[in-house]
Amino acid sequence: MSYTVYNRPGRVGDLIRREISGMLIGEIKDPRIGLVTITKVSMSPDLRHAKVYFSLIGNMEDKVLCREGLQSASGFIRRVLAKRLRLKYIPDMVFEYDDSLEYGNHIEQLLKEVKREETE
């Protein structure tokens, strides 16, 4: 007897990520939000809360402004999601900067330095 595990929070998070990404292209007009990428949406098990992770190239001030812009647009985003998705609850959203790309670039630079030192 085999059991299939359904990852509903993961699937709903991925769906919300795609919808928000689409909204950023043409529907959200906040000037604080630049060229931002939604990297991940982490849902709570009851699907009532979501952490939306975003990535942005820029300095810390740009990242803070973008986060503020996204947070202020969260009401609009929730209304649009409510129209488009068939969910019992539209989650409350908190936007967080995703520094994993910067961390990965830093590790890559360190590895290049080590490799360069080995060849010298």
C-alpha positions as a LaTeX table, in Angstrom:
\begin{tabular}{lrrr}
\hline
Residue & $x$ (\AA) & $y$ (\AA) & $z$ (\AA) \\
\hline
Met1 & 0.00 & 0.00 & 0.00 \\
Ser2 & 1.54 & 3.32 & $-1.05$ \\
Tyr3 & 0.60 & 6.75 & 0.15 \\
Thr4 & 0.86 & 9.87 & $-1.97$ \\
Val5 & 1.85 & 12.99 & $-0.13$ \\
Tyr6 & 0.20 & 16.11 & $-1.47$ \\
Asn7 & 2.15 & 19.27 & $-0.88$ \\
Arg8 & $-0.77$ & 21.69 & $-1.03$ \\
Pro9 & 1.06 & 24.65 & 0.58 \\
Gly10 & 3.88 & 24.24 & $-1.94$ \\
Arg11 & 1.51 & 24.06 & $-4.90$ \\
Val12 & $-0.54$ & 27.05 & $-3.73$ \\
Gly13 & 2.67 & 29.00 & $-3.08$ \\
Asp14 & 3.91 & 28.28 & $-6.59$ \\
Leu15 & 0.58 & 29.37 & $-8.06$ \\
Ile16 & 0.65 & 32.61 & $-6.06$ \\
Arg17 & 4.27 & 33.21 & $-7.15$ \\
Arg18 & 3.29 & 32.93 & $-10.82$ \\
Glu19 & 0.27 & 35.21 & $-10.39$ \\
Ile20 & 2.24 & 37.92 & $-8.54$ \\
Ser21 & 5.02 & 37.73 & $-11.14$ \\
Gly22 & 2.45 & 38.32 & $-13.85$ \\
Met23 & 0.99 & 41.28 & $-11.96$ \\
Leu24 & 4.43 & 42.88 & $-11.65$ \\
Ile25 & 4.79 & 42.96 & $-15.42$ \\
Gly26 & 1.76 & 45.08 & $-16.21$ \\
Glu27 & $-0.66$ & 45.69 & $-13.38$ \\
Ile28 & 1.34 & 47.10 & $-10.46$ \\
Lys29 & 2.48 & 50.64 & $-11.21$ \\
Asp30 & 4.32 & 51.62 & $-8.01$ \\
Pro31 & 7.56 & 53.45 & $-8.98$ \\
Arg32 & 9.36 & 52.01 & $-5.94$ \\
Ile33 & 9.07 & 48.55 & $-7.47$ \\
Gly34 & 11.75 & 48.19 & $-10.11$ \\
Leu35 & 12.89 & 45.10 & $-11.97$ \\
Val36 & 11.99 & 42.67 & $-9.23$ \\
Thr37 & 11.74 & 38.89 & $-9.41$ \\
Ile38 & 9.52 & 36.84 & $-7.12$ \\
Thr39 & 11.74 & 33.90 & $-6.22$ \\
Lys40 & 9.60 & 31.92 & $-3.80$ \\
Val41 & 6.36 & 31.97 & $-1.84$ \\
Ser42 & 6.38 & 30.09 & 1.43 \\
Met43 & 2.89 & 29.24 & 2.71 \\
Ser44 & 1.80 & 28.39 & 6.23 \\
Pro45 & 0.20 & 24.93 & 6.57 \\
Asp46 & $-3.29$ & 26.47 & 6.93 \\
Leu47 & $-2.72$ & 28.62 & 3.78 \\
Arg48 & $-3.63$ & 31.84 & 5.61 \\
His49 & $-0.15$ & 33.42 & 5.65 \\
Ala50 & 2.47 & 33.73 & 2.94 \\
Lys51 & 6.04 & 34.95 & 2.90 \\
Val52 & 6.80 & 36.26 & $-0.55$ \\
Tyr53 & 10.54 & 36.34 & $-1.30$ \\
Phe54 & 11.82 & 38.72 & $-3.96$ \\
Ser55 & 15.15 & 39.44 & $-5.59$ \\
Leu56 & 16.36 & 42.75 & $-6.94$ \\
Ile57 & 19.62 & 44.09 & $-8.30$ \\
Gly58 & 20.52 & 47.29 & $-6.54$ \\
Asn59 & 21.75 & 48.79 & $-3.32$ \\
Met60 & 20.16 & 48.39 & 0.09 \\
Glu61 & 18.05 & 51.54 & $-0.30$ \\
Asp62 & 16.52 & 50.15 & $-3.53$ \\
Lys63 & 15.71 & 46.88 & $-1.75$ \\
Val64 & 14.03 & 48.66 & 1.16 \\
Leu65 & 12.00 & 50.88 & $-1.19$ \\
Cys66 & 10.96 & 47.88 & $-3.27$ \\
Arg67 & 9.87 & 45.98 & $-0.15$ \\
Glu68 & 7.81 & 48.99 & 0.98 \\
Gly69 & 6.25 & 49.26 & $-2.47$ \\
Leu70 & 5.37 & 45.58 & $-2.56$ \\
Gln71 & 3.94 & 45.71 & 0.96 \\
Ser72 & 1.80 & 48.74 & 0.10 \\
Ala73 & 0.53 & 46.90 & $-3.02$ \\
Ser74 & $-0.37$ & 43.80 & $-0.99$ \\
Gly75 & $-4.03$ & 44.84 & $-0.68$ \\
Phe76 & $-4.30$ & 45.19 & $-4.47$ \\
Ile77 & $-2.48$ & 41.87 & $-4.94$ \\
Arg78 & $-4.85$ & 40.10 & $-2.52$ \\
Arg79 & $-7.92$ & 41.50 & $-4.32$ \\
Val80 & $-6.65$ & 40.35 & $-7.70$ \\
Leu81 & $-5.72$ & 36.92 & $-6.30$ \\
Ala82 & $-9.22$ & 36.61 & $-4.81$ \\
Lys83 & $-10.72$ & 37.16 & $-8.28$ \\
Arg84 & $-8.35$ & 34.78 & $-10.08$ \\
Leu85 & $-7.85$ & 31.90 & $-7.65$ \\
Arg86 & $-10.39$ & 29.56 & $-6.14$ \\
Leu87 & $-9.12$ & 29.56 & $-2.58$ \\
Lys88 & $-11.11$ & 29.60 & 0.62 \\
Tyr89 & $-8.73$ & 32.16 & 2.12 \\
Ile90 & $-6.44$ & 34.60 & 0.36 \\
Pro91 & $-3.31$ & 34.70 & 2.51 \\
Asp92 & $-1.91$ & 37.70 & 4.32 \\
Met93 & 1.40 & 38.47 & 2.63 \\
Val94 & 4.71 & 39.59 & 4.03 \\
Phe95 & 7.45 & 40.49 & 1.56 \\
Glu96 & 11.05 & 39.55 & 2.35 \\
Tyr97 & 14.23 & 40.17 & 0.37 \\
Asp98 & 15.79 & 36.90 & $-0.83$ \\
Asp99 & 19.56 & 37.16 & $-0.43$ \\
Ser100 & 20.27 & 33.61 & $-1.62$ \\
Leu101 & 21.46 & 34.82 & $-5.05$ \\
Glu102 & 23.93 & 37.23 & $-3.47$ \\
Tyr103 & 25.09 & 34.51 & $-1.10$ \\
Gly104 & 25.57 & 32.10 & $-4.02$ \\
Asn105 & 27.60 & 34.72 & $-5.92$ \\
His106 & 29.76 & 35.30 & $-2.84$ \\
Ile107 & 30.47 & 31.56 & $-2.48$ \\
Glu108 & 31.28 & 31.34 & $-6.19$ \\
Gln109 & 33.78 & 34.22 & $-5.85$ \\
Leu110 & 35.43 & 32.51 & $-2.89$ \\
Leu111 & 35.76 & 29.26 & $-4.82$ \\
Lys112 & 37.29 & 31.11 & $-7.79$ \\
Glu113 & 39.83 & 32.74 & $-5.45$ \\
Val114 & 40.78 & 29.37 & $-3.95$ \\
Lys115 & 41.13 & 27.82 & $-7.39$ \\
Arg116 & 43.25 & 30.76 & $-8.61$ \\
Glu117 & 45.53 & 30.44 & $-5.56$ \\
Glu118 & 45.96 & 26.71 & $-6.20$ \\
Thr119 & 47.07 & 27.29 & $-9.79$ \\
Glu120 & 49.67 & 29.91 & $-8.80$ \\
\hline
\end{tabular}
